[in-house]
């Protein structure tokens, strides 16, 4: 089996990121036609010869989440039937990751279902970025590389912000915040957040010293922005000089843009794991690319090199 040839395909969800990764890898995107039949069914045709090749397919499963997942499943099946040597799904944003457990009676564990569907589609390996819950890795019975955007953000912040403090918006994010604080060699704090219901939270107070510091709130997902805005307000009330946020996946749904515009946030930094259309752009929102991070991960997987060594300082 000849796996010397690396082939990168792009799904329709994030073509610009795929192009930038291909540029980093000094290769061309492989050709596939992804269209729809008149009734809305997805149609995929692989145009290049993939027999025995090491194939990577990049697809963020952001909105429209269900369509993007079906496209990914069908593309994997097409590659499998075309005798690809190995198929790796690169999923920068893993949709349904927030449904990782039964937090109420009679609800599904949708993240586990997605893992089962990916396995059934014939994929050999999965790469994803900053999962909402680490235990999702255990939902897979095939290799999964969970990579982190922390170094991408740190490289940007280390020369930009003086006297920083890393802040987790809730207790559940303390481990991620600790990784950032370790790299910036600074203190961390936690916002004591109480959830009112499944859509609303109330930030009560800040555990840790943020006075006269530049606070950086770190998290994996920003959806409607309610929790982030309340956390920024609580941090500012505790005397923080400026409040920034570094959040990997910019879902930015519902009233997110309006909340960010009116918030205490100086700037919000997100990655291009989810493409941002023109109507979701704002002067406070800055996008940092993860193309080199994902490109290096793909290169290492292809060459059978260590991926975890990229994040040895990450806890």
N, C-alpha and C positions, 0 to 999 in steps of 0.2 A: 504494500500500500504506500503510495507516494504522498506524504504530507509536507513535502518541501514547499509546496505552493500554498501561500496564505491568500485566502479570498475573503473580501469584506463586502457584504450586501447591506443595503440600507432599506429599512422599512419606511413607510410614508410618514411616520410620526415626527421624526427629527432628522431630516435629510442634511441640514447644514452641519450638524454635529458630526454626522457620518462622513461628510466631505472633508472636514477638518481632521478627523482621525486618519482618514486615508492619506491625507497630505503629510501628517506626522509619520506615518508608516512608509512613506515614499512609494505608494502604490495607487492604483486606480480602483474606484468602486466597481465591483462586478455588476453585470447587467441582469436585471429582472424586470418583467412587466407586472405591475400590481394595479389591477383595475377592478371595476365592479360590473357585474351583469345588470341588466335593466331592472331586476327585482331586488337589487342591493347586495346580492351574494358576492363575496370577494373571490377574485380570480387571480392566480399567480402563475406566471410562466418564467422559469429560469432560462436565461438565454445563453449563459456561458457553461462550458463543460466543467462540472464539479467532481467528476468521478475520482475518488480517492484523495480529494483535496481537504485541507484544513480550513473549514468554512466558519466564518463569524457573521452573524446577522444582528444588526443594531436596531432596536426598536424600544423607544420609551412608551410605557403603557399608561400615558396620561390621557386626558379627555380628547376624543371619545374613547374611553377606556376599553369598553367591550369590543368595539370595532378594531382597535389596535391589537388587542389580544388575539382575536380571531385571525387577523392578518398574520400575526406572528406564528400561530399554530399552523396555519395553512402553508406559509412559506417554509417552515421547518419540514412539514410533510413532503412538500415538493422537493426540497433538497435531499431528504432521505431517499425518496423514490428515484432521484437522479444519482444515487450511489455516492454521495459525499462521504469522505473518509471519516471526518468528525465534524459535528455541528455544535457550535457554541452560541447560545443566545446572550447577547449583551444588552441588558435591560437597565439603563441608567436610572429610570424611575420605575419602581416595581408597584404597579397599581394593586389595590386591595390589601396593601401591607398593614393598614390600620385595623383590618378585620382579622386579627391574629389570635383571638381567643374568644371564649364564650363569656362575655361580660353581662349578659342577661339571659333569662330562660328562652329557649326556642329560637336561638339565632345561629347562623352558620359560622364556621371558621373558614372564611372565604379565601384567605391566604393559603391555607392548606389545600383547598380545592384547586387553586391556580397551580400550585406545585405539582399536583397529580396530573393536571391537564398538560403541563409542559412535559412531564415525563412521558405521558401517553403519546404526545405528538412526535416523539422520537429524538428529542434533543439529547446531546451527550454531556453538556456542561452549561452552567449558567454563570454569568458575571452580573453583579448588580452593585449599586452605589448607595451607601448609607440607608440600610433598611430601617424601617420604623421600629422594628422589634428584632433583636438578635436571634430569638428563638425560631424565627422563620427559616433559618439555615437548617434546622433540624427537620423541617417539613419535606426536605428533598432527600431522595435515595440515590442521588448522583452528585458529582462534584459541583460545589458552588463556591465561587470566589466573591467574598463580600469585601468591597474596597471602600475607602473613606476619603472624603473631600477635605479633611482637616488640613493636610499639607498645602493644598491649593489656597485655602483661605489664609493660613498662617503666613505663607510667602508674601501675600498681599499686605497683611496687617502689620507685620513686624517692623516695618520702616515708616508706617503711616501714623500709628497711634502710640502715644507716650503714656506711661503710667496706666496700663490697662488692667481691668479685672474681667474675668470671664464669668458669665452669669447663665445658669440653667433656668429656663422658664418654669420648671417643675422638678420635683424630686426624681422622676423617672429619667430625666436627661442628665443626671449628675455624672454618670460615667463618661458621656461624650464631653461634657464641660471639663472634666478632669484631664482628658487627653489634650484639649486646647490649652488649658492652664499650664500643663507640664511643658508644652512646647514653647509657650511664650514666657515661661518662668515667672508666672504671676499668680496672684490669689484668685479664688473663685467664690461665687456666691450662688444662692438658690432662692428663687421666688417661691414663697409658700402659696401654692395655688389650690383653691378649693373649687371643685366642679359642681355647678348648680344643676345642670342637666346635660344631655349629650351634645348640646350646642353652645352652652354658655358656661363661662368660668368667672371666678372672682379672685383676683390677685390680692392677697391680704397684706403681707409684708415680706421684706427681704432678709434672708439669713446670710449675713456676711457684710463686710465693709466695702461700700462702693463710693463713699464720700470723696469728692474732688478727684475722681478717677474717670477714665474713659471706659464705660461698660460695654462689653460685647456680648450680646445674647446669642447663644448658639443652639441650633435645633436642626432636626432633619426635614421637617415639612412646615410650610406656612400655607394654610388653606384660606379661611376667611379673615385671618389676622386678628381675631378678637383676643386670644390669649397673649399674643405678642405685644399688642398695643397696651393692654392692661399691665403687662410685665414692665414695659418701658416707662409707663406712668409711675408705677411703684418705685422703680429704680431711681427715677428723677426726683421723686419726693424724698428719697433717702440721701440726696445730696450729690448724685453723680454729675460730673461735669458735662459729659456728652454720652449719648446712648446710641450704639450701633447694633446691628444684627447680622449674623452670618448664618444663613439657613440654606441647606443644600437644595431642596426641591421647592420651586416656586409655583405651587398650584394656583394661588391667587384667585380664588373663586368668590362669588357673591360680592359683598361690599369691601373686599380686601383693599383695593386701591384707594378708596375714599378714606378708609381707616388709617392707612399708612400715611396718606397726605396730611391728615389732621393730627397725627400722633407726635409723641415726643422723640421719635426716632430721627437721628441725624441722617443716617443712610441705612438702607437694607441691601445686603449683598446676597445674591442667589447664584446658582450655577445654571448652565444651559442644559442640564439634564432634562428639563422641560422647555420647549421653545416658547418664547414670549411674543405673541402677536403685537402689532402696533397699538391696539387698544388697551394693552396691559402694560404699557411703558409709562414710567414716571421719573421725574428728575431725582427722586430719592432712591430709586431702585437701580442698582448696578449689577450687571451680569458678568460673572467670571467663568471662563470656559474650563471644562474638564476634559477637553480633547486630548491633551498630552497625557493626563493620568490614565484615561481609558486606552489610549494608543499604546502606552508603555505596558499596561496590563495585558493587552492582546499580544503584543510582541513577546512578552515573557511566557505566556501560555503556549504560544506557537513554538517557541524555542525550548520548551520544557525547563524554564528557569523559575526561581522562586518568586511568587507574587507577594507573599507575606512579608518579605524583607523590605518592601516599600513602606511598611507601617510598623516597624519593630518598636517604635516609641509609643505606638497607640495602645491604650489600655481598654 
